[in-house]
């Protein structure tokens, strides 16, 4: 039986090796449109770049962490972000896909997720449009652990085994969903109606090129400090932001006629030789029928802050930029309200249902690396290890079963059930050794 298709609209948590995308691939034909350090504007760009994603069986949306960061860092105003995200949701409401909204957990907000404006915005819009919410905070909190830091690489990224289990739980929840809601409107949009102005619509004296990474290549216009790009904006559309190569060594000037915005777009996380496609928002949306993009002088002061990293511009290596698209939103977006549905409960953290033997061995290896780092005291892990032991026993992989239950015993030495399983595994190993010794 052919797997259903799922379009993943996520950020860095969606592209980390061994993360949610790895386990989602066990359940779906995965179309991964994720890119690091981007907000909901990336979703509009992704749909404009490939409108066919709207015809997937399922769409999983994961922008809460970055939307919240964009708000708290002052890169976008609350009203602009809500208008932008509402535009994204209104497009998704017309999709043939069933849409799910993931609240990806952040360590610092585990006991106060509701304090995040980005989380609250997505919950509000999910309920408005009838999309099902998958609560990753509950998933971690219900793990039974007393040390949640063990599940995270850093404040905003789950480690491999926690992310893999979360992805598996998401996959099972989506597959088993009883609320099969399909759009009944044909999703034949042109890119302008979605809100994307692409290089073929640009007027420019730069160089039209195809650039990107293994995650996808796109057309862009490359300009130097003597060239410009001019974009005409459809009537009724507001300009929200711009998609650029975040390793462009430049500040750009966005001239709307009545006002000019200067932004530093050099904010990539990869090496300068690589291309990193990134959405850069305007603080407020701008109503204009034209925008002219040029490279500002090195000493020009920025007028709006942008998502940045530790990188600083160098005057001796300055003056080039790659422009992928302009993102816009309609003042009166089309929308189709779907029946309101409740927040979805993810399967318990410790369940291994649906995982393969290879999956469990990978999780065990990751757990061992955490244990060997010297961190201890997580009461949720013994339950997970105990369940993995039984799983390995069923497959006759007694060496892995012994490793898992021995570690569980170290974590919970007073556990009578763990000791009982440990003795059983040891007995099975002894029987096998005797059997093969006799056979030889």
N, C-alpha and C positions, 0 to 999 in steps of 0.2 A: 504494500500500500504506500502510495506516494505521500511524503511528509507535507503538511500544510506550510505555506510561506509566512514568514514573519519579518517585517521591516523594523529594524532596531534604530531608533533615533535617540542616541545617547551621546555622552561625552567621553572623557578618559576612562571611566569605569566600563564603558562598552567596548574598549579596544585593548585593555590590558591582557597580556598573555595568560591563558588559563583562567580568565575571569568569567563573567556571566555569559559572554558570547560563546565561549567554549562549550558550556553545558547547554545553552539554548540551541546550539547546533545539533544536539542529540535528538531534539524534538521537532525541529523545523528546518525547512530550507531557508537559511538565514540570509537576509539582505541587510548588510551592516552599513548604515550611513553615519556612524559615530565619528566624531572628531574631538580632540582634546580642547579643554578650556573655552568652550563655546556655550552660548545661551540659546533661548528659544528661536532667535533669529536664524540659527543654523538649520532649524527644522524647515523654515520657509524656503531657504536656499536649497535644501536637499530635495524638497518636493518639486521646486522649479527646475532643478537639474535633472530629475527623473520622476515625472508625474506618475509613471507606472507603479511606483511604490504604493499609491493609494488603492491599487487593485490587489494588494496582498490579502491573505486571509486574516492576518492580525498585524497590528502596529503597536509597538511598545515605546512609550515616550518617557524620557529620563533627563529632564533639564532642571530639576528643582535645586540642586546644589549650586550650579553655576548661575541660575537666575537670582538666587538669594545673594550670591557673592557680588554680582553686578549691581544689585541694589545697595548692599551694605558698603561697597567701595565707592559708591557715587558715580558709577559709569553710565547709569541710566536712571531716569526718574520713575517713581512708582506708576504714575499714570501712563507713561510711554510703554513701560514693560507690560502693563495690563492690556493696553491696546494691541501691542505686537503679539502677545501670547493669545489673546482672544482671536486675532486674525488667523493664527496658526490652527487653533482649535476649530474655528469655523470651517476652514478648508478640510480638516480631518473629519468633520461631521458629515461631509458629503462622500467620504470614502466608502468603498465596498467593504473595507476591512472592519473588524471589531477592534476598537482602540482601548488599550490599557495604559494607565499612568502609574509609573513606578516612583515611589518616594524612596530614593536611594539614601541610606542612612549615613549621617555624619557623626563621628565619635563625640564631638563636643556638644551635640544637640540630642543625644540619645534620650535623655529624660525631659526634654523640653522642645520636641520637634515643632510644636505649635507656635513657638516664638519666631519661627522663620517666615518672613513675608513671602519668600519664594515658594515655600511649601504650601502656605495658606492660599496663595494665588492659584496654584495648580489644583488644589482640592476644590476650590470655588468653581473653577472652570470645568473640571471633570464632572462635578455634579450638575452644572448648567447644561452640559452637552450630553450627559448620560454615559460618560466613559467610566470604566471600572478602575478603581484605585487599588494598587498593590502596595501594602505598607511594609517597607523594608525595615522600619524602626521596630515594629512589632516582631518581625522575624528574628532580629538580633536579641531583643529584650526577652523574648520567650524561649531563648536557648537554654536557660537555666544556669548560665555562667555568672560568676561573681567577679569576673575580670574581663569586661567587654573589650579592653584594649587588645586582647589576643586576636580579635577578629579583623584588625585594621593594620594596613601598611603605614598609614598616616591618617590625619584627621578626616580626609575626604575620600579615602580609597580603602575598600575591603582588601584583605590579603587573598591569595589565590584560593585557598580551600574554602574560606567563608563565601567568597564571591561565586565559586563553582557550585556550592550547595544552594545559594540564593538563586542562581540561574536555573538550577534543576527544579527548585520549588516553583519558580515563576512558570517554567515550562509546563509542569504538571497542572498548575492552576489554570493556565490558559487553555490547555487541551481539554481539561475536564469542566470548563465553564459551562454552566447551564443557561447562560444569557447570550444566546447566539443572536446578535443584532447586526444585521447587514444593511448598509446603505442601499437605497434603491434609485440613486441618481447616477447617471453615467459620469465618470470622472474624466471627462475630456476637456481639460483646461489648457489654455496657452499660458506661457510663462508670465506674461504681463498680468493676467488676471490673478495668478497665484501671488504675484508680488516680487518677481525677479526680473531684473534687466541684465541680460547676458552680453558678453563681448560682441556677438554678431549685431547687436543693436547699438553698439557704441560708435560714435564718431571720434576718430583718434589719428594721431600721427606716430603712434608707437608701433610695437611689434606684436602681432597676434601669434601666440604660442600655446602649446599644450604642456601643462606642468602639473606635478602632483607627486604622490608616493604610491606605495603598494595598496594603500587604502582607497585610491582612486585618482584619476587624472582628469583635469578640467581645462577648458580653454581660458586663457587670460590675456590681457593686454599688458605688456611690459613697457614702462616708460622711463626715460631719464629726466634730468632736471631742465631740459629744454622742450619737453613734449607734454601733451595734454590729452585727456579723455573727456568727451562731452556725452552726457546721457540725457535723453529726453524722458520725462516721467509722464505716464498716462494721467489723463484728467481724472480727478477724484482720488488719486493715490498720494500718500504721504511717504517721504523718504525716512526709513528707519535706521539704516546703517549700511555698511559696506563689507564685502568679503574680499580679503586680501591674502597675500602671502605674508605671514607674520614674521618672516625673516627678511622682509623688504627693509633696506637700510634707509629709511626716509620718514620725514614728517610730510603729511599730505595736506593740501588745501582743498576744501570742498566749498566751492563758490556757488551759492544759490541765487545770486543776483542781489537780493535784499539783505543777505547776510553771508558771512564767511566763517567756516569752522576749520580750525587747525588741529590735527591729531597726529600723535606719534604712533605709528603702526608697527614699529620694531619691537615685537613682544613674544617672539617664538620661544618654544622650549627645546627645540631640536638644534642641531648644529647648523651654522649659517649656510652650509652647502646644500642643505635639504629644504624642500618646500613644505610649508605648514599652512594649510588652508584654514583661515580663522575669520569668524564673524566679529566685526567691531561695531558696536551700537553708537548711534547719536544719543546725546543725553535726552533731547526732546525730538519728537518727530517733526519734520519740516515740510510745509506745503509749498511746493515749487514745481514748475513744469520743466525745469532744466537744472542740471548740476554739472559744473566744470571741475575736473580733478587735475591738479598739478602738484608737483613736488615743491614744498615750501623751502625757503632758505634755511640753512642749518641753524642759524641763530634766532629764527622766528619762534616766539613764545606760543606754546599750545594754548588753545582756548577751551578745550575739553579734555579731561583725563580719559585714558583708554586702558583696557586690560593690558597689564605689563608684567614682565619678568624682571630678573636682575640685569638684563642686557641694557647697555647704554650705547647711544649712537656715537660714532667716531667721525670727526670732520674729514679725515683723510680717506674714509671708506663710506661715502655718503652719496645719495642721489639716484637710487633706482627703486622701482616699486612694481609689483605685479598685482593687477586689479582683476578679480574674478567676477564680481557682479555687484549690483546695487540691490538692496532688499527694500521693498515698499509694502505698504498695507493699504487696503481699500477703506475709505471712510464709512462705507455701508456694506460690509462683507456679507456674502451669501452664507446662510447657515441652515442646518436642519437639526432641530432639537430631537434627541432620542429619549426614550423613556429613562427616567432616573433609576440608577441601580446602586446598590450598597457597596461599601468598601469591601474588597476581597480579602479573605484571610488566607495567608500563605501557609503551606504545610509546615509542621514543626521543624525546627532547625536540625534535629537529630535524625530525621527520617532519611533513609537511603533508597526509598522506593524509586524505581526507574533508572538507577545508576548501574553501570556495567562494572564488571570486575576490574577492568582497566581504570575506570573512574575512581573506584575505592582505593586502589593501590596508589594512584596519584595523590589522593587526599591524605593517605597514611604517610607518604613521603613528606608532604608539606607539613603535616602535624609534627613529624619527627624533627624537622628543621626548627620548628618553633620550640619544641621541648628542649632540644639541644642548645638553644640560645640561652637557657638558664631561667626563663620566665616560668613561674609556677603559680598555682592557686586558682585555676579556672575550673569551677565545679561542673561546668557544662560538658567538658571534654570526655570524662569517663563514660557518660551515657552514649556519646557518639562512638567512642572506641569499642564499647561493649556491643553495640549494634553492628559495627563493622566486623567484629570477631565472628559473630553468628553468620554474617554474610560470607566471610571467607571460609568458614567451616562448611557451609552448604556447597561451596564450589571446590572443596577438597584442598584449598590452599592453606595448609595448616601452619606453615612457617609465618605467613602474614598474620594469621589468626593469633599465633603465639606472641608475635611482636605487639599487636594491637592490645591484647588482653594484659600483657605484662606491663605495658605503659599505663593502661587503665588502673591496674593494681597499684602502681607507684603514685598515681594521682589520688586514688581513693583506697588506701590500704585497709580500711575497716569495712569495705564493701563485701558482704557475704555472698551476694549473687556473682560478683566479679570473681571472687576466689573459687566459687563452684565451677564457673565457666573455665577458669584458668586450669583447674585440675582436669576437667573434661578434655580440653585441648591437649594438655600434656599426655593424657592417656591415649588419645587418638594418634599422637605423634609416635608414642612408644609402640603401639600396635603396628603402625606402618613400618617402623624400623625392624621389628621382629619379623614381620611378613616378608620384607625384602631381603633380610639377612637369611631367612629360611630358604627363600627362592634361589639365592645365590649358591 
